[in-house]
Amino acid sequence: MSRERAKRATLPPAQENIEKLEKVVKQGNYYGAQQMFKSISARYVSAERYSEALDILQCGACLQLENGQVTCGSELALLFVETLVKGEVSYNEETLDCVRKIYEKFPRPSVPQNLDLADDDDDDMQKLSEAIAAAKTRVECCSSFLKASIKWSAEFGAHKYGSPELHEMLADYIYSQSTEVDMVKVSFHFVRGRNLKKFASTIINFMGKCYPGEDDLAIARAILMYLSLGNLRDANKLMEEVEKEMEAKHLGFPQSELMQFVNYLLLTLQRDALPLFNMLRQSYKSSIDRDPLLNELLDEIAKKFYGVQRKNPLQGMFGDIFKMMGGE
């Protein structure tokens, strides 16, 4: 009998180890349980019993997260994804459901509200500081897990940009748990999802929180991100969804030159009209220049719809964004 076959034979069914480890967690020995989850799952991976290794890691991640051990839970969650890759496990509804179950265990507490900081209360300041630090850790940990999951899904059977469902999960968690929301990141993931209603609702919610006069930028970025992927259909649908929901809530739709530009752009891209596209960019230059990202997106749109090659390679933050978006 070979060494690997011997390993397979000597390892008990994973459920036996899971039951033992659950008891360790219930006793509150989170650190001890963490080391055991890692070492025991590694044995199953070495024996190429990937399915059982995944069961152990999924259980461990969920248990740690349920008990508020975000760092430990996310470490096991990342090992879960690493094992999916190592075992060359295909992306399908069953594996997506396993990832979703771990994701749903990430805590979603709210940052303390209505703290009376005017009195310079040290206790309140301490609570707020701790809550902000905890929120940052949650978002970083959940983001790392879901980004790894998205990469795995793209490699093993999902859309070339990765699973739409996983993108939606990440967008929702970043938006709901960040103390300072980066709407560019949120939009980046929503445009790779399929839930236009949720995206529209998130944009409208953000518009109520952003700086005065910047609500139109949230809409423009989202529409142009769709267009930079060559997705004119969903760009139009999102605009319709935002307008419809704002009307239902008796909210005023932003009336700005930037919104005029976006509406004209959506019409222009329906036909082969590069001269009109360029004229629009020139006519609304002052509005577009409010956010450097808009010009970067428009360069990519020109490439996607009209075959215009970019003059300068993308660099810095925007270069990183477009690499993630599948641009050159």
Disulfide bonds with the S-S distance in Angstrom:
none
